[in-house]
Amino acid sequence: MKNLFTLKNLGWLLTVVATVMFGMSAFSKVTASEEMVKGFEFMKLLPYMKFIGLGEIVGLALLIYPRTSIYGAVLLSSFMSGAVALHMSYMGLNSIVAPVVFGVLAWSSHCLRAYTK
């Protein structure tokens, strides 16, 4: 009987979770949802909102494809590092949990898929 509970399958599950979370975030940035517009206006980054959303979509596409998943993990974690820096400077330490979790999710999904059998 084949074991379905492997680290590689856990990596794919985390990839699905990352795709849903980053996808919702990117979609709301590209479509300029009200909440995203308020946040980006507060940080004075409104002109860059759609560019960041498109960058997240590109990072997701790279993360999903196994041969380019390292590049997707680097791109997505770079966006999340910027988000952590901005959140710390504008909103304080209590709002950095989500970007840190998203960055760790991107890297863990890549590493579990790429380096386990």
N, CA, C and O atoms as a GROMACS GRO file, in nm:
protein
  468
    1MET      N    1   0.084  -0.117   0.000
    1MET     CA    2   0.000   0.000   0.000
    1MET      C    3   0.089   0.124   0.000
    1MET      O    4   0.187   0.132   0.074
    2LYS      N    5   0.054   0.219  -0.082
    2LYS     CA    6   0.134   0.340  -0.098
    2LYS      C    7   0.102   0.439   0.014
    2LYS      O    8  -0.014   0.463   0.047
    3ASN      N    9   0.207   0.495   0.071
    3ASN     CA   10   0.192   0.592   0.178
    3ASN      C   11   0.167   0.731   0.118
    3ASN      O   12   0.252   0.783   0.046
    4LEU      N   13   0.054   0.790   0.148
    4LEU     CA   14   0.020   0.922   0.096
    4LEU      C   15   0.067   1.035   0.187
    4LEU      O   16   0.069   1.151   0.145
    5PHE      N   17   0.105   1.002   0.308
    5PHE     CA   18   0.149   1.104   0.404
    5PHE      C   19   0.300   1.117   0.400
    5PHE      O   20   0.370   1.069   0.490
    6THR      N   21   0.351   1.181   0.298
    6THR     CA   22   0.494   1.203   0.283
    6THR      C   23   0.524   1.352   0.294
    6THR      O   24   0.434   1.436   0.286
    7LEU      N   25   0.650   1.383   0.313
    7LEU     CA   26   0.690   1.523   0.321
    7LEU      C   27   0.670   1.594   0.188
    7LEU      O   28   0.637   1.713   0.184
    8LYS      N   29   0.691   1.522   0.079
    8LYS     CA   30   0.670   1.582  -0.054
    8LYS      C   31   0.523   1.619  -0.072
    8LYS      O   32   0.492   1.727  -0.123
    9ASN      N   33   0.432   1.532  -0.031
    9ASN     CA   34   0.289   1.564  -0.040
    9ASN      C   35   0.252   1.679   0.054
    9ASN      O   36   0.165   1.759   0.021
   10LEU      N   37   0.317   1.686   0.169
   10LEU     CA   38   0.296   1.800   0.258
   10LEU      C   39   0.342   1.929   0.190
   10LEU      O   40   0.278   2.034   0.204
   11GLY      N   41   0.452   1.920   0.117
   11GLY     CA   42   0.499   2.036   0.041
   11GLY      C   43   0.399   2.082  -0.063
   11GLY      O   44   0.378   2.201  -0.083
   12TRP      N   45   0.336   1.986  -0.130
   12TRP     CA   46   0.234   2.022  -0.229
   12TRP      C   47   0.111   2.081  -0.160
   12TRP      O   48   0.049   2.174  -0.213
   13LEU      N   49   0.076   2.030  -0.045
   13LEU     CA   50  -0.037   2.086   0.030
   13LEU      C   51  -0.007   2.231   0.071
   13LEU      O   52  -0.092   2.318   0.060
   14LEU      N   53   0.114   2.255   0.118
   14LEU     CA   54   0.153   2.391   0.154
   14LEU      C   55   0.158   2.482   0.031
   14LEU      O   56   0.131   2.601   0.041
   15THR      N   57   0.192   2.426  -0.084
   15THR     CA   58   0.191   2.504  -0.208
   15THR      C   59   0.049   2.546  -0.242
   15THR      O   60   0.026   2.658  -0.287
   16VAL      N   61  -0.046   2.457  -0.222
   16VAL     CA   62  -0.186   2.491  -0.247
   16VAL      C   63  -0.232   2.601  -0.152
   16VAL      O   64  -0.301   2.695  -0.193
   17VAL      N   65  -0.195   2.589  -0.026
   17VAL     CA   66  -0.232   2.691   0.073
   17VAL      C   67  -0.168   2.825   0.036
   17VAL      O   68  -0.234   2.929   0.041
   18ALA      N   69  -0.039   2.824  -0.002
   18ALA     CA   70   0.029   2.947  -0.041
   18ALA      C   71  -0.035   3.007  -0.166
   18ALA      O   72  -0.047   3.129  -0.177
   19THR      N   73  -0.075   2.922  -0.259
   19THR     CA   74  -0.139   2.971  -0.382
   19THR      C   75  -0.270   3.040  -0.350
   19THR      O   76  -0.300   3.145  -0.407
   20VAL      N   77  -0.348   2.982  -0.262
   20VAL     CA   78  -0.476   3.045  -0.225
   20VAL      C   79  -0.453   3.177  -0.154
   20VAL      O   80  -0.517   3.277  -0.186
   21MET      N   81  -0.362   3.179  -0.058
   21MET     CA   82  -0.340   3.301   0.021
   21MET      C   83  -0.277   3.412  -0.063
   21MET      O   84  -0.326   3.525  -0.063
   22PHE      N   85  -0.169   3.380  -0.135
   22PHE     CA   86  -0.107   3.481  -0.219
   22PHE      C   87  -0.198   3.520  -0.334
   22PHE      O   88  -0.199   3.636  -0.376
   23GLY      N   89  -0.275   3.424  -0.385
   23GLY     CA   90  -0.367   3.455  -0.495
   23GLY      C   91  -0.475   3.553  -0.453
   23GLY      O   92  -0.507   3.645  -0.528
   24MET      N   93  -0.530   3.535  -0.334
   24MET     CA   94  -0.631   3.630  -0.286
   24MET      C   95  -0.570   3.768  -0.266
   24MET      O   96  -0.631   3.869  -0.300
   25SER      N   97  -0.450   3.772  -0.212
   25SER     CA   98  -0.382   3.899  -0.190
   25SER      C   99  -0.352   3.968  -0.323
   25SER      O  100  -0.377   4.088  -0.339
   26ALA      N  101  -0.299   3.894  -0.417
   26ALA     CA  102  -0.264   3.952  -0.548
   26ALA      C  103  -0.390   3.997  -0.623
   26ALA      O  104  -0.390   4.102  -0.686
   27PHE      N  105  -0.495   3.918  -0.616
   27PHE     CA  106  -0.620   3.953  -0.684
   27PHE      C  107  -0.677   4.083  -0.628
   27PHE      O  108  -0.724   4.168  -0.703
   28SER      N  109  -0.674   4.098  -0.495
   28SER     CA  110  -0.728   4.220  -0.436
   28SER      C  111  -0.642   4.341  -0.468
   28SER      O  112  -0.692   4.454  -0.472
   29LYS      N  113  -0.512   4.321  -0.489
   29LYS     CA  114  -0.426   4.433  -0.529
   29LYS      C  115  -0.449   4.471  -0.675
   29LYS      O  116  -0.457   4.589  -0.708
   30VAL      N  117  -0.460   4.371  -0.761
   30VAL     CA  118  -0.478   4.400  -0.904
   30VAL      C  119  -0.615   4.462  -0.930
   30VAL      O  120  -0.627   4.551  -1.014
   31THR      N  121  -0.718   4.415  -0.860
   31THR     CA  122  -0.851   4.470  -0.881
   31THR      C  123  -0.879   4.593  -0.796
   31THR      O  124  -0.988   4.650  -0.803
   32ALA      N  125  -0.781   4.635  -0.717
   32ALA     CA  126  -0.790   4.756  -0.635
   32ALA      C  127  -0.910   4.752  -0.541
   32ALA      O  128  -0.999   4.837  -0.546
   33SER      N  129  -0.911   4.650  -0.454
   33SER     CA  130  -1.017   4.643  -0.355
   33SER      C  131  -1.005   4.760  -0.258
   33SER      O  132  -0.898   4.818  -0.242
   34GLU      N  133  -1.115   4.793  -0.195
   34GLU     CA  134  -1.121   4.910  -0.108
   34GLU      C  135  -1.021   4.902   0.007
   34GLU      O  136  -0.955   5.001   0.040
   35GLU      N  137  -1.011   4.785   0.067
   35GLU     CA  138  -0.919   4.767   0.181
   35GLU      C  139  -0.774   4.784   0.138
   35GLU      O  140  -0.695   4.847   0.209
   36MET      N  141  -0.738   4.728   0.022
   36MET     CA  142  -0.600   4.742  -0.027
   36MET      C  143  -0.569   4.887  -0.063
   36MET      O  144  -0.459   4.936  -0.036
   37VAL      N  145  -0.665   4.955  -0.124
   37VAL     CA  146  -0.643   5.095  -0.161
   37VAL      C  147  -0.618   5.179  -0.036
   37VAL      O  148  -0.529   5.264  -0.035
   38LYS      N  149  -0.695   5.155   0.070
   38LYS     CA  150  -0.674   5.230   0.195
   38LYS      C  151  -0.536   5.203   0.253
   38LYS      O  152  -0.466   5.296   0.295
   39GLY      N  153  -0.496   5.077   0.254
   39GLY     CA  154  -0.365   5.042   0.308
   39GLY      C  155  -0.250   5.101   0.228
   39GLY      O  156  -0.154   5.153   0.285
   40PHE      N  157  -0.260   5.094   0.096
   40PHE     CA  158  -0.153   5.146   0.012
   40PHE      C  159  -0.152   5.299   0.012
   40PHE      O  160  -0.046   5.360  -0.003
   41GLU      N  161  -0.268   5.362   0.027
   41GLU     CA  162  -0.271   5.508   0.040
   41GLU      C  163  -0.205   5.551   0.172
   41GLU      O  164  -0.133   5.650   0.176
   42PHE      N  165  -0.230   5.475   0.278
   42PHE     CA  166  -0.171   5.505   0.408
   42PHE      C  167  -0.018   5.499   0.401
   42PHE      O  168   0.051   5.580   0.462
   43MET      N  169   0.033   5.400   0.326
   43MET     CA  170   0.179   5.385   0.315
   43MET      C  171   0.237   5.465   0.198
   43MET      O  172   0.357   5.460   0.172
   44LYS      N  173   0.150   5.538   0.129
   44LYS     CA  174   0.191   5.623   0.016
   44LYS      C  175   0.253   5.540  -0.097
   44LYS      O  176   0.350   5.582  -0.160
   45LEU      N  177   0.196   5.422  -0.123
   45LEU     CA  178   0.244   5.332  -0.228
   45LEU      C  179   0.137   5.298  -0.330
   45LEU      O  180   0.150   5.199  -0.402
   46LEU      N  181   0.032   5.376  -0.338
   46LEU     CA  182  -0.080   5.344  -0.426
   46LEU      C  183  -0.038   5.327  -0.573
   46LEU      O  184  -0.092   5.239  -0.639
   47PRO      N  185   0.056   5.406  -0.627
   47PRO     CA  186   0.093   5.385  -0.768
   47PRO      C  187   0.156   5.249  -0.795
   47PRO      O  188   0.158   5.204  -0.910
   48TYR      N  189   0.208   5.185  -0.693
   48TYR     CA  190   0.278   5.057  -0.711
   48TYR      C  191   0.193   4.936  -0.677
   48TYR      O  192   0.242   4.823  -0.686
   49MET      N  193   0.069   4.955  -0.638
   49MET     CA  194  -0.013   4.845  -0.590
   49MET      C  195  -0.035   4.738  -0.697
   49MET      O  196  -0.019   4.620  -0.668
   50LYS      N  197  -0.070   4.777  -0.818
   50LYS     CA  198  -0.095   4.677  -0.923
   50LYS      C  199   0.034   4.606  -0.963
   50LYS      O  200   0.032   4.486  -0.993
   51PHE      N  201   0.145   4.678  -0.964
   51PHE     CA  202   0.274   4.617  -0.995
   51PHE      C  203   0.309   4.510  -0.892
   51PHE      O  204   0.357   4.403  -0.928
   52ILE      N  205   0.286   4.538  -0.765
   52ILE     CA  206   0.313   4.440  -0.660
   52ILE      C  207   0.221   4.319  -0.674
   52ILE      O  208   0.266   4.206  -0.657
   53GLY      N  209   0.094   4.342  -0.706
   53GLY     CA  210   0.002   4.232  -0.727
   53GLY      C  211   0.043   4.144  -0.844
   53GLY      O  212   0.036   4.022  -0.835
   54LEU      N  213   0.086   4.206  -0.953
   54LEU     CA  214   0.133   4.127  -1.068
   54LEU      C  215   0.262   4.052  -1.034
   54LEU      O  216   0.282   3.940  -1.080
   55GLY      N  217   0.347   4.113  -0.955
   55GLY     CA  218   0.469   4.044  -0.911
   55GLY      C  219   0.437   3.922  -0.826
   55GLY      O  220   0.504   3.820  -0.836
   56GLU      N  221   0.335   3.933  -0.742
   56GLU     CA  222   0.293   3.817  -0.662
   56GLU      C  223   0.237   3.707  -0.751
   56GLU      O  224   0.260   3.589  -0.725
   57ILE      N  225   0.165   3.743  -0.855
   57ILE     CA  226   0.112   3.642  -0.947
   57ILE      C  227   0.225   3.571  -1.020
   57ILE      O  228   0.222   3.449  -1.036
   58VAL      N  229   0.326   3.647  -1.064
   58VAL     CA  230   0.442   3.585  -1.130
   58VAL      C  231   0.515   3.494  -1.032
   58VAL      O  232   0.555   3.383  -1.068
   59GLY      N  233   0.532   3.539  -0.909
   59GLY     CA  234   0.597   3.456  -0.807
   59GLY      C  235   0.520   3.327  -0.780
   59GLY      O  236   0.580   3.222  -0.762
   60LEU      N  237   0.389   3.336  -0.779
   60LEU     CA  238   0.308   3.216  -0.760
   60LEU      C  239   0.324   3.118  -0.875
   60LEU      O  240   0.338   2.998  -0.854
   61ALA      N  241   0.323   3.172  -0.997
   61ALA     CA  242   0.340   3.084  -1.114
   61ALA      C  243   0.476   3.014  -1.108
   61ALA      O  244   0.486   2.895  -1.139
   62LEU      N  245   0.578   3.086  -1.068
   62LEU     CA  246   0.711   3.026  -1.056
   62LEU      C  247   0.716   2.925  -0.942
   62LEU      O  248   0.782   2.822  -0.954
   63LEU      N  249   0.647   2.952  -0.832
   63LEU     CA  250   0.647   2.860  -0.718
   63LEU      C  251   0.575   2.729  -0.750
   63LEU      O  252   0.617   2.623  -0.704
   64ILE      N  253   0.471   2.736  -0.827
   64ILE     CA  254   0.392   2.616  -0.857
   64ILE      C  255   0.470   2.520  -0.946
   64ILE      O  256   0.466   2.399  -0.926
   65TYR      N  257   0.540   2.573  -1.046
   65TYR     CA  258   0.615   2.488  -1.139
   65TYR      C  259   0.741   2.437  -1.069
   65TYR      O  260   0.822   2.518  -1.024
   66PRO      N  261   0.761   2.304  -1.060
   66PRO     CA  262   0.871   2.250  -0.979
   66PRO      C  263   1.011   2.296  -1.019
   66PRO      O  264   1.095   2.317  -0.932
   67ARG      N  265   1.038   2.313  -1.147
   67ARG     CA  266   1.173   2.352  -1.188
   67ARG      C  267   1.207   2.497  -1.153
   67ARG      O  268   1.325   2.531  -1.142
   68THR      N  269   1.107   2.580  -1.136
   68THR     CA  270   1.132   2.720  -1.105
   68THR      C  271   1.083   2.760  -0.966
   68THR      O  272   1.071   2.878  -0.936
   69SER      N  273   1.056   2.661  -0.882
   69SER     CA  274   0.998   2.693  -0.752
   69SER      C  275   1.094   2.772  -0.664
   69SER      O  276   1.049   2.849  -0.579
   70ILE      N  277   1.224   2.754  -0.681
   70ILE     CA  278   1.318   2.832  -0.601
   70ILE      C  279   1.307   2.980  -0.634
   70ILE      O  280   1.315   3.065  -0.544
   71TYR      N  281   1.288   3.012  -0.761
   71TYR     CA  282   1.276   3.153  -0.801
   71TYR      C  283   1.146   3.213  -0.749
   71TYR      O  284   1.141   3.329  -0.709
   72GLY      N  285   1.040   3.133  -0.749
   72GLY     CA  286   0.914   3.180  -0.693
   72GLY      C  287   0.924   3.203  -0.544
   72GLY      O  288   0.870   3.301  -0.492
   73ALA      N  289   0.994   3.113  -0.474
   73ALA     CA  290   1.011   3.130  -0.329
   73ALA      C  291   1.093   3.255  -0.299
   73ALA      O  292   1.063   3.328  -0.205
   74VAL      N  293   1.197   3.280  -0.378
   74VAL     CA  294   1.280   3.400  -0.358
   74VAL      C  295   1.198   3.525  -0.385
   74VAL      O  296   1.203   3.621  -0.307
   75LEU      N  297   1.122   3.526  -0.495
   75LEU     CA  298   1.044   3.644  -0.530
   75LEU      C  299   0.936   3.673  -0.426
   75LEU      O  300   0.920   3.786  -0.382
   76LEU      N  301   0.862   3.569  -0.387
   76LEU     CA  302   0.755   3.590  -0.288
   76LEU      C  303   0.810   3.628  -0.151
   76LEU      O  304   0.753   3.714  -0.084
   77SER      N  305   0.919   3.567  -0.110
   77SER     CA  306   0.976   3.604   0.020
   77SER      C  307   1.036   3.744   0.015
   77SER      O  308   1.041   3.812   0.117
   78SER      N  309   1.082   3.788  -0.102
   78SER     CA  310   1.130   3.927  -0.115
   78SER      C  311   1.016   4.025  -0.099
   78SER      O  312   1.030   4.127  -0.030
   79PHE      N  313   0.902   3.996  -0.161
   79PHE     CA  314   0.786   4.082  -0.142
   79PHE      C  315   0.743   4.084   0.005
   79PHE      O  316   0.708   4.190   0.057
   80MET      N  317   0.746   3.969   0.070
   80MET     CA  318   0.707   3.964   0.210
   80MET      C  319   0.809   4.033   0.300
   80MET      O  320   0.770   4.090   0.403
   81SER      N  321   0.936   4.031   0.265
   81SER     CA  322   1.036   4.105   0.343
   81SER      C  323   1.010   4.255   0.335
   81SER      O  324   1.021   4.326   0.435
   82GLY      N  325   0.974   4.302   0.216
   82GLY     CA  326   0.937   4.442   0.202
   82GLY      C  327   0.812   4.476   0.281
   82GLY      O  328   0.802   4.583   0.341
   83ALA      N  329   0.718   4.383   0.282
   83ALA     CA  330   0.595   4.405   0.359
   83ALA      C  331   0.625   4.411   0.508
   83ALA      O  332   0.567   4.492   0.580
   84VAL      N  333   0.715   4.326   0.556
   84VAL     CA  334   0.752   4.329   0.697
   84VAL      C  335   0.816   4.463   0.731
   84VAL      O  336   0.783   4.523   0.833
   85ALA      N  337   0.907   4.510   0.647
   85ALA     CA  338   0.974   4.638   0.674
   85ALA      C  339   0.874   4.753   0.675
   85ALA      O  340   0.880   4.839   0.763
   86LEU      N  341   0.782   4.755   0.579
   86LEU     CA  342   0.683   4.862   0.575
   86LEU      C  343   0.587   4.854   0.693
   86LEU      O  344   0.553   4.957   0.752
   87HIS      N  345   0.543   4.735   0.726
   87HIS     CA  346   0.451   4.721   0.839
   87HIS      C  347   0.518   4.762   0.969
   87HIS      O  348   0.454   4.825   1.054
   88MET      N  349   0.646   4.728   0.985
   88MET     CA  350   0.716   4.767   1.108
   88MET      C  351   0.733   4.918   1.116
   88MET      O  352   0.721   4.976   1.224
   89SER      N  353   0.761   4.982   1.003
   89SER     CA  354   0.785   5.126   1.008
   89SER      C  355   0.657   5.207   1.020
   89SER      O  356   0.658   5.315   1.080
   90TYR      N  357   0.548   5.158   0.964
   90TYR     CA  358   0.423   5.235   0.967
   90TYR      C  359   0.325   5.191   1.075
   90TYR      O  360   0.254   5.274   1.132
   91MET      N  361   0.322   5.061   1.105
   91MET     CA  362   0.216   5.009   1.192
   91MET      C  363   0.265   4.943   1.320
   91MET      O  364   0.183   4.910   1.405
   92GLY      N  365   0.393   4.923   1.335
   92GLY     CA  366   0.444   4.860   1.456
   92GLY      C  367   0.460   4.710   1.442
   92GLY      O  368   0.431   4.652   1.337
   93LEU      N  369   0.506   4.649   1.548
   93LEU     CA  370   0.539   4.506   1.545
   93LEU      C  371   0.419   4.413   1.539
   93LEU      O  372   0.432   4.299   1.495
   94ASN      N  373   0.302   4.459   1.582
   94ASN     CA  374   0.188   4.367   1.591
   94ASN      C  375   0.130   4.332   1.455
   94ASN      O  376   0.045   4.243   1.448
   95SER      N  377   0.170   4.396   1.347
   95SER     CA  378   0.111   4.366   1.217
   95SER      C  379   0.205   4.292   1.124
   95SER      O  380   0.179   4.285   1.004
   96ILE      N  381   0.314   4.236   1.175
   96ILE     CA  382   0.409   4.168   1.087
   96ILE      C  383   0.390   4.016   1.085
   96ILE      O  384   0.463   3.946   1.014
   97VAL      N  385   0.294   3.966   1.159
   97VAL     CA  386   0.277   3.821   1.167
   97VAL      C  387   0.240   3.762   1.032
   97VAL      O  388   0.299   3.662   0.990
   98ALA      N  389   0.144   3.820   0.963
   98ALA     CA  390   0.097   3.764   0.836
   98ALA      C  391   0.207   3.763   0.729
   98ALA      O  392   0.226   3.660   0.665
   99PRO      N  393   0.281   3.872   0.707
   99PRO     CA  394   0.387   3.864   0.606
   99PRO      C  395   0.497   3.763   0.641
   99PRO      O  396   0.551   3.698   0.552
  100VAL      N  397   0.530   3.751   0.768
  100VAL     CA  398   0.632   3.653   0.808
  100VAL      C  399   0.582   3.512   0.781
  100VAL      O  400   0.656   3.428   0.730
  101VAL      N  401   0.457   3.484   0.815
  101VAL     CA  402   0.399   3.351   0.793
  101VAL      C  403   0.393   3.320   0.644
  101VAL      O  404   0.423   3.208   0.602
  102PHE      N  405   0.356   3.418   0.562
  102PHE     CA  406   0.349   3.396   0.417
  102PHE      C  407   0.487   3.367   0.359
  102PHE      O  408   0.501   3.280   0.273
  103GLY      N  409   0.590   3.439   0.405
  103GLY     CA  410   0.725   3.413   0.357
  103GLY      C  411   0.775   3.275   0.396
  103GLY      O  412   0.836   3.206   0.314
  104VAL      N  413   0.749   3.236   0.519
  104VAL     CA  414   0.788   3.102   0.565
  104VAL      C  415   0.710   2.995   0.488
  104VAL      O  416   0.764   2.890   0.456
  105LEU      N  417   0.585   3.023   0.459
  105LEU     CA  418   0.503   2.928   0.383
  105LEU      C  419   0.559   2.907   0.243
  105LEU      O  420   0.563   2.794   0.194
  106ALA      N  421   0.602   3.014   0.178
  106ALA     CA  422   0.659   3.002   0.043
  106ALA      C  423   0.786   2.917   0.045
  106ALA      O  424   0.803   2.829  -0.038
  107TRP      N  425   0.874   2.944   0.141
  107TRP     CA  426   0.999   2.869   0.147
  107TRP      C  427   0.977   2.724   0.190
  107TRP      O  428   1.039   2.634   0.134
  108SER      N  429   0.890   2.701   0.285
  108SER     CA  430   0.869   2.563   0.331
  108SER      C  431   0.802   2.480   0.223
  108SER      O  432   0.832   2.361   0.210
  109SER      N  433   0.712   2.539   0.146
  109SER     CA  434   0.650   2.461   0.038
  109SER      C  435   0.753   2.424  -0.068
  109SER      O  436   0.751   2.313  -0.120
  110HIS      N  437   0.843   2.517  -0.099
  110HIS     CA  438   0.948   2.484  -0.197
  110HIS      C  439   1.042   2.378  -0.143
  110HIS      O  440   1.070   2.279  -0.212
  111CYS      N  441   1.090   2.395  -0.021
  111CYS     CA  442   1.191   2.304   0.034
  111CYS      C  443   1.136   2.163   0.053
  111CYS      O  444   1.206   2.065   0.027
  112LEU      N  445   1.013   2.152   0.097
  112LEU     CA  446   0.956   2.018   0.116
  112LEU      C  447   0.937   1.946  -0.017
  112LEU      O  448   0.952   1.824  -0.024
  113ARG      N  449   0.905   2.019  -0.122
  113ARG     CA  450   0.888   1.955  -0.252
  113ARG      C  451   1.022   1.924  -0.318
  113ARG      O  452   1.036   1.820  -0.383
  114ALA      N  453   1.119   2.012  -0.303
  114ALA     CA  454   1.243   1.999  -0.377
  114ALA      C  455   1.345   1.905  -0.311
  114ALA      O  456   1.421   1.838  -0.381
  115TYR      N  457   1.347   1.899  -0.179
  115TYR     CA  458   1.455   1.828  -0.111
  115TYR      C  459   1.410   1.704  -0.036
  115TYR      O  460   1.486   1.652   0.046
  116THR      N  461   1.290   1.656  -0.062
  116THR     CA  462   1.246   1.529  -0.002
  116THR      C  463   1.213   1.431  -0.112
  116THR      O  464   1.182   1.468  -0.225
  117LYS      N  465   1.220   1.304  -0.076
  117LYS     CA  466   1.189   1.200  -0.175
  117LYS      C  467   1.048   1.153  -0.164
  117LYS      O  468   1.006   1.065  -0.239
   0.00000   0.00000   0.00000
